[in-house]
Amino acid sequence: MEYLRQIPQRAVDRGIIGRFGALDDTEGGNTDRTNLNFLHLLMLDNGAEISTNAWLSYYRFNLYSNFTFFLNDPANGDEINQRENRLLGGVNTEYTQTYHVGKSHWKLKAGMGFRYDQINNLTLYHTVSRQRIGTFAFGDVGESGMYGYAGVNIEWGKWLINPAVRLDYFKFDYVDRTLTEYTDPKVSKVIVSPKLNFIYNLNSKWQFLLKMGKRFHSNDARVVVAENGKTVLPASYGADLRVLWKPLPTLMINATAWYLWMQQEFVYVGDEAVVEPSGKTRREGVDFGLRWQFLNNWCFQADYTYSHARAIGEPKGENYLPLAPVHTFVAGLNYQWKSLTASLKCRYLGDRPANEDYSLRAKGYCVVNFNASYTYKRFTIGAIIENLFDTKWDEAQFATETRLQGEPEPVTEMHFTPGTPFNARGFISVRF
């Protein structure tokens, strides 16, 4: 398993390590997953379809990491070991039927499903050079979810109307094996999520879309059980208004204004085995996109997003959402001629706040990649160049309080994972 270390900026500035170095060289780990999937499609005599998907997966995870170094334990250090064995599986079935009502066309979709996760030996150990010296958390999680949904696409002239509703039921179970007395508390929750979409096709050049809906995200099962179900499935409400314009047969432009309100956000602090609530939030922004085939073999595409994200109820200037993107941009130039393909792609992420008052900043970057390939019969030969201009960039960035060995006091500053430097590789593939 590839593990991306978080490096304190001051350790690099002082020359203790390089950008690609490590303060704890025992970090790392391994993981593996085995999947089994079953698909079935039944065509009925009345034109209806019933599709069924059943799946089973087994997952193991073992990771040693050190995010705070000597902050909590100046003598032994703060290295941790996270472990789990997870068996998860589920099944879902969907029924689809088409009707004609007058001049309108109705397509009904209804389905139901089930998923279960059994996580055994979910542990967080305190370690030194991968040797255990303590246990922070140890237990088993069982989480089951059932859902049902129904919706219809109504095509009526230039309109497409899509009302739908979904019902979800979750049950959380956590057995804390660090307790001397056995307890097996369970918490359950039901939530209803409606949505309503409108699409209006004015003509072959203009299309308008309005999408509205309610969804949710689930809390960590250990926190749900410990707090007796408090804020189990916080709701989120979103809407976006989109316009698509096709001024030329080979050119398409779209613009979207969107809004997202969340009842509660959670941040999982893996090195402390806790989930921290961050309150209500609001995000709003605009997206722009362009697709242009300006020559027979050439195509250009670009997407830009501006986002404004703030915590609700916090004082102005102290209500930034850490690491919420502000400006993003991706663009690509693609070429294809017979069996030859090539592309040049650019990815940009602007500066963004790293903490609530923006006193710390996560630095933006712009990276360019190139790839090309040629196919002859069953053979394909190609080349990939990452970070074409060898840009110095940081892939992951966090504001973290840490203490290096020998430091008298902890320091809160930016920690980062260095981005991939310039590298080139070639490949040959054969299809059988």
N, C-alpha and C positions, 0 to 999 in steps of 0.2 A: 504494500500500500504506500503510495506516495504521500508524504506528510509535509505540509507547508508550515515552517516555523515562523513564529512571530518574533521579530528582532527589535530591541529597543534602539531608538535612533542614537542615543548618547553612547551606546557601546560601539557603534560604528564611528561616530565622531571622535571618540577617544582613541581609536585604533585598537581596541580590544579584540574585535573581530572584523572581518570584511562584510560586504553586503550579502554575501552568500554563505556566511559563517554561521556558527551555532554556539550559544553559551552552554547548552546542555546537549552533548552529542549522543545521549542515550534516548533522545526522543525518536518516535517512530512507532510502527506497529504493523498489523496485518488484518486483513478482512477477506471474507469470501461469501459468495451467495450462490445458491442453487435454485433455479426456477423451473416450474412445471406449469404449462398453460394448455387449456382445452377450449376450443371454439366450435360452436354448432349453429347452423342456420337452417330453419324450418320454413318452407314456403307452403302456405295454406291455399286451398282451392279458391277462396274468396279474394285472393290477392294480398292478403296480410302476410307479414313476416314476423317470425319469432327468433331472435338471436340470443344465444346464451354463451357466457364466458365464465369458466371456472379456473381458478389458479391457486397455486401453492408455492410458497417460497421459504427457504431456510437461510438465515443470515447470521454470521458470526463477526464480532467486532472486538478488536483488542488494540488499544492505543495508549502510548506513553507520551505525555506532553508536560511542558513546564511554561506556564504563562506569566507567573509573577516572580519566579526565581527564588529569592530569599525574603520575600515580604512577610509571609505568615510563619515561617520556621527558619530563623537566621542560622541555625546550626545545621540542619539537614537539607534545607531547600524545600521547594514547593512542588516537586515533580509528582504527577498523579498518573494513575492507570485506570482507564475506563474500559469496562468489559460488558458484553452482553451476548446472549444467544437468543435469537428471535425466530419464532415460527409464525408465519402469517399466511392467511388464505382467505378466499372469498369466492362468491359467485354472484353474477348479476344477469338478469333476463330483461329484454326489451321487446315490446310488441309495437309494430308499426302497421297502420292501416290508412288507406287513402279513400276520401269521399268526395263527391261532387254535390254541392248544394247550390242550385240555381247556376249562376255564372261564376261562382267562387269554387276554389279548389282547397280542400281541407286535408291535411296530413297529420294524423294523430300519432303521438308517441307516448307510451307509458311503460314504466319499468319498475323493478324492485331489485334489491340486492342486500348482501350481507358480507361483512368483513370481521375477522377476528385476529388479534395480535396477542401472542403469548410470549412475554419476554422473561426468561429465566436468568437468574444470577446477574441481575443488573447491578453492577458494582462500581464504586469509586474508591480506589485505594490511594493511600499516601505512600510513595515509594522513593527510594534513593538508588540511582543506577539500576532501576528495574527490580529492586528488591523491596518487598512490602514491609512497611514499618507501622502502618495504621490503616483503619477503615473509616471512610467518611459516610458511605451509604452502601446498603446491601439489601436487595429485595427482589420481589417478582411482581411483574405487571401483567394484568389481563385487561384488554380493552376490546370491546365488541361494539359494532356499529351496524344498524339496519336502516335502510332508506327506501323510499318509494317516491316516484315522481310521475307527473303527467303534464303534457303540453300539446299544443296544436299550432301548426303553421297554416295560416289562412291567406291564400293568394286571391286577391279581389281586385281586378283591374291592375292599376299601377301600384297597389298596396300589398305589402306582406306584413301581417300582424301575428305576433308570436306571444301569447300568454302562456305561462307555465307556473307550476308550483312543485316544491320538493319538501318532503318530510324526513327528518333525520332523528334517529334515536341512538344515544351513546350510553354505554355503561362502563365505568372505570372501576378497577379493582387493583389495590396495591397492598402487598404483604411486606411489611418492613421487618426484615429478618435480623435487624440489629436490636430489636426490642426483646426483653426477657420474657414478657408475656405475649402470647399469640393473639393477634387481632387481625380481622379480615374485613375491614369496612368496604362498602361499595357505594358508589354515587352514580346516579343516572340522570339524563337530561334529554328533553325533546325540543326541537326547534323547527319552525316552519319558515321556508324561504320562497317567497313569490318573486316572479320577474315578469316584465312586459317589454316587448321590443316592437318598434315600428320601422319599416323600411318603405321608402317611397321612391319609385323609379320615374323621374320626370320624363326622361327620354333616354336615348342611347348615350348621352354625354353627362347627364347629371343624376346622382343618386343621393338621397338623404336618409340618415339612420338616427334613431333615438333609442337608446337602450337603458333600462332601469332595472334594478334588482337588489335583493337582500341576500347576503351570504354570512358566513361565520368562520372563525378558526378556533381550534380546540386548544385548551390548556394542557400542560403536562399532567399526566395521570397521578403522579406522586403529589403534586400540589393540590389537585382537585380533591383527592381523598383527605389530605392533611387539613384542608380548609373546609371540609364538609360540603363540597360542591359550590363554593363561592366562585362566581364568574366562570362557569364551566365552558360555555359556548358563547363568547361575546360576539354580538352581531356586527356586521358591516353593511353599509348602504352605499351604493354607487350608481352613477349615471354618466353617460357620455353621449354627446351629439356629434355626428360625423357627416362630412360632406365629401363625396367623390366626384371628381371632374375629369372628363376624358376629352380634352380639346382636340386631340389628334388620335387616329387609330393606334398609334404606337406610343402614346404618352398618357399616363394616368397620374393625377395629383389628388391627394387626400389630406384633409385637415380635421382634427378632432379636439373638442374641448371636453374635459372629464373632471369628475369630482368623486371623492371617496371619504366617507366618514366611518370611523371605527370606534366602537364602544369601549374597547380595551385592547391594548397591545401587550405582548409579553416578550421578554428577552431572556433566553435560556443561558445561564452562566454555568457552563459545563464543568469548569474547574472547582466549582463550589456546590454542584448538584442542586441548584435552586433556580427557580423561575421568577424573575422580577417583573411586576406589572409596571407599565409606564403610562397608564391613564388613557383618556380619550384623545384621539388625533384626527386631523383633517388634512387631506391631500387634494390638490387641484392643479390642473395644468393643461397644456396643449401639446398635441403631436402633429407633425407634418411628415408626409411621405411622398416620394416621387419614384415612378418607374418609367423608363424611357428607352425604347429600342431605336436608337438614332441611326443605325445602319443595319443591314441584314444580319451581320454576324456580331454586332456590338450591342451591349445593353448596359445601362447605367441605373443604379438604384441608390436612394438615400433616404434616411429617416432621422428626424430630429425631435427631441422631447424636452420640454421645460416643465419642471415640477416645483410646486410650492408646498412644503410640508411643515406643519406646525402642531405642537401639543396644545390642546384646548384647556383653558383654565390656568395656565402658567403665565407669569409676567412677561411682557414683551421684552425681547432680547434674551430671555432665558427659556424660550419655548421652541428652540430648534430640535429637530429629530436627528440624532446622531447618525451619520452616514447615509441619510436620505439623499439620493441624487438630485441635482438641480438641472444641469445641462448634460444631455447625452446626444451623441451623433454617430451614426454608422453609415458608410458609403461603400459601394463596390462597383468596379468596372469589370465586366465579364465579356469574354470573347469565345466564340465557338465556330469552328469550321470543320465540317465532316467529323473526323475522329479526334481532332485537336481541341482541347479546352484550356482556358487560362483565366485567372481572375486576380485582381489586385483589390484588397479590402482594407479599409481604414476603420478603426474603432476609437472613439473619443469619449472620455468621461471627465467632466469639469470638476473643479474644486468643490468641496462640500463640507458642512460642519461635522466635526468629530465629537463634539459634546454639546450640551444644551445651550450654552451661551456663546458658542462659536469662538471661544478663546483658543481652541485647537482646531487645526484644519487638516483634512485629508486631501492630499495633493492630487490633482487631476493628471491625466496622461493622454497621449495619442500614439497608437501603435498601428503599424502598417504590415500586412502579411501578403505573401504572394504564393500562388501554386499553379502548376500546369501539368497536364497529362496528355498522353497520346495512346489511343487504343488501336491495336491491330489484331483482328480475329479474336482469339481468346486471351491475348496478352495486353496488359496496360503498363506503361512505364511513366513515371512522373517525378516531380520534384516539389518540395514544400519549403518555403523560406518564412520563418517566423521572425517578427521584429526586424523588418528589412533594413531600417536605418539605425539599428542598435540603440533604441531609445532607453534611457534609464527610467524605469517606472516601477511603481509599487502596486502589486496585485491586490493585497488585502491590507487594510489599515485600521487600527483601533487605538483609541485613547485608553491607556491602561496604567494603573498604579503598580509599580514594581520596585524592587530593591535588588541591586546587584550585590554580589558578595563583597563585603567590606564597607559598603555604603552605610553611613550612620542613620539616614532617614530615607523613606520611600520617595519616589518621584513619579508624578503623573505626566506622561508625554506620549507622543505617537510611537506606536509599534507597527511594524510592517512585515509583509512577506514580499521579497523582491520578485519583480516580474521577470519573465523569461527573456534572456538576452538574445542577440542575433544568433540564429542557428539555421542550418540548412540540412536537409536529408532527402534522399531519393528512395523510390520504392518500385518494385516490380510485382505485379499480381497476375495470376493465371486463373481463369474460370474453367471449371470442369462441368 
